[in-house]
Amino acid sequence: QVQLQQSGPGLVKPSQTLSLSCTVSGGSMSSGSHDWSWIRQPAGKGLEWIGRVFTSGGTKYNPSLQSRVSMSVDTSKNQFYLRLSSVTAADTAVYYCARDGLEFWSGLDVWGKGTAVTVSS
Amino acid sequence: DIQMTQSPSSLSASVGDRVTITCRASQTITTYLNWYRQKPGNAPELLIYAASSLQSGVPSRFSGSGSGTDFTLTISSLQPEDFATYFCQQSYTTPYNFGQGTNLEIK
């Protein structure tokens, strides 16, 4: 059964870059069957789709974050990554990595447990 | 961007009740609509995809319907673990926005 393990710092200073990684276990990213997404959730609020990275390395980002976000994959390590630059307090949230289902309309069928990130000096 | 609006924002019900949550899209999304349940302190979990397809392993008390702009999630008989927050999400076009959530509470 596929599981996603997230890692990264829980505290980032304003204006710096938030960097998170997500490790896939129980399956190989190299199969190319799935895409991989990042979602965030401020405390007590709803979910925001940040973007998606394809196994090929292609990406689709939320226009609201496009100028600051970057996603990538390393299939040899079975990992994918999120970088968000120039962070402010508004970027404080729980960040989730997730697997896209077999088709683009299949929903996000496997989720990481989430990483709580606070932006503060 | 396509905006997703859920109603109600909160709902009180009892174990065994039948409940329905509605999600409306600001433009047509055909049937590219997903539903998630999020228990407190946990990540969301996929319940329904493509408007009416039950995700593997999800109990059959959950069902979804709708197309175009209007969708519903129905729980036929509430169980204690169903008291949680529910989100819809469109996967028709990026950004794949979510609804604001419906908080289902115990009456």
Chai-1 contact restraints between the chains, C-beta under 6 A:
chainA,res_idxA,chainB,res_idxB,connection_type,confidence,min_distance_angstrom,max_distance_angstrom,comment,restraint_id
A,G46,B,F98,contact,1.0,0.0,6.0,A-B,restraint_1
A,G46,B,Q100,contact,1.0,0.0,6.0,A-B,restraint_2
A,G46,B,G101,contact,1.0,0.0,6.0,A-B,restraint_3
A,L47,B,F87,contact,1.0,0.0,6.0,A-B,restraint_4
A,L47,B,F98,contact,1.0,0.0,6.0,A-B,restraint_5
A,W49,B,P95,contact,1.0,0.0,6.0,A-B,restraint_6
A,W49,B,Y96,contact,1.0,0.0,6.0,A-B,restraint_7
A,K60,B,T94,contact,1.0,0.0,6.0,A-B,restraint_8
A,N62,B,P95,contact,1.0,0.0,6.0,A-B,restraint_9
A,Y96,B,A43,contact,1.0,0.0,6.0,A-B,restraint_10
A,W105,B,Y32,contact,1.0,0.0,6.0,A-B,restraint_11
A,W105,B,A50,contact,1.0,0.0,6.0,A-B,restraint_12
A,W105,B,S91,contact,1.0,0.0,6.0,A-B,restraint_13
A,S106,B,Y49,contact,1.0,0.0,6.0,A-B,restraint_14
A,G107,B,N34,contact,1.0,0.0,6.0,A-B,restraint_15
A,G107,B,L46,contact,1.0,0.0,6.0,A-B,restraint_16
A,G107,B,Y49,contact,1.0,0.0,6.0,A-B,restraint_17
A,D109,B,L46,contact,1.0,0.0,6.0,A-B,restraint_18
A,W111,B,A43,contact,1.0,0.0,6.0,A-B,restraint_19
A,K113,B,A43,contact,1.0,0.0,6.0,A-B,restraint_20
A,G114,B,A43,contact,1.0,0.0,6.0,A-B,restraint_21
